[in-house]
Amino acid sequence: MSTNQFAGQPAPLELLTNIPRLVAAYYLYKPDPANSDQRVSFGTSGHRGTSTECQFNEEHILAVCQA
């Protein structure tokens, strides 16, 4: 196994997630049920998608809990 080029160093800013933006997107973005790209999906280790792409938002969680 090779060593990651960033091992032992602070992560470059372009690799870091903007957490305030992610949280805001979770509450502000509303998925379009007709758009298959905005549907949440689940895999073997949990959900797939991100709030910033309208794929995992509050409305998704509410729908899953009500199902």
C-alpha positions as CSV (number, residue, x, y, z in Angstrom):
1,M,0.0,0.0,0.0
2,S,1.4,3.4,-1.0
3,T,1.5,6.4,1.4
4,N,-0.9,9.2,0.6
5,Q,0.9,12.3,-0.6
6,F,-0.8,14.4,2.1
7,A,0.1,12.0,5.0
8,G,1.4,14.0,8.0
9,Q,0.5,17.4,6.5
10,P,-2.5,19.7,6.9
11,A,-5.1,19.1,4.2
12,P,-5.1,21.6,1.4
13,L,-8.0,24.0,1.5
14,E,-9.4,22.8,-1.8
15,L,-9.9,19.3,-0.2
16,L,-11.8,20.6,2.8
17,T,-15.6,20.7,3.0
18,N,-17.3,24.1,3.6
19,I,-19.4,23.0,6.6
20,P,-21.5,26.1,7.0
21,R,-22.4,25.8,3.2
22,L,-23.3,22.1,3.7
23,V,-25.6,22.8,6.7
24,A,-27.3,25.7,4.9
25,A,-27.9,23.6,1.8
26,Y,-29.4,20.8,4.0
27,Y,-32.2,23.2,5.1
28,L,-32.5,25.6,2.1
29,Y,-32.4,23.3,-1.0
30,K,-35.6,21.6,-1.8
31,P,-35.3,18.4,-4.0
32,D,-37.4,18.0,-7.1
33,P,-39.0,14.5,-6.9
34,A,-39.2,14.4,-10.7
35,N,-35.4,14.8,-11.0
36,S,-33.7,11.4,-10.4
37,D,-30.4,13.2,-9.8
38,Q,-31.9,14.7,-6.6
39,R,-33.1,11.5,-5.0
40,V,-31.3,10.1,-2.0
41,S,-29.9,6.6,-2.4
42,F,-28.5,4.2,0.1
43,G,-25.6,1.8,-0.2
44,T,-23.9,-0.7,2.0
45,S,-22.3,1.9,4.2
46,G,-25.1,4.5,4.3
47,H,-26.5,7.2,2.2
48,R,-25.0,8.5,-1.1
49,G,-25.1,12.1,-2.1
50,T,-24.6,15.5,-0.6
51,S,-26.8,18.4,0.5
52,T,-25.0,20.8,-1.7
53,E,-26.2,18.9,-4.8
54,C,-29.7,18.6,-3.4
55,Q,-29.3,14.8,-2.8
56,F,-29.5,14.6,0.9
57,N,-31.6,17.3,2.6
58,E,-34.1,17.7,5.4
59,E,-37.0,16.7,3.1
60,H,-35.3,13.5,2.3
61,I,-34.9,12.6,6.0
62,L,-38.6,13.5,6.7
63,A,-39.7,11.2,3.8
64,V,-37.5,8.3,4.9
65,C,-38.8,8.6,8.5
66,Q,-42.4,8.6,7.3
67,A,-42.0,5.7,5.0
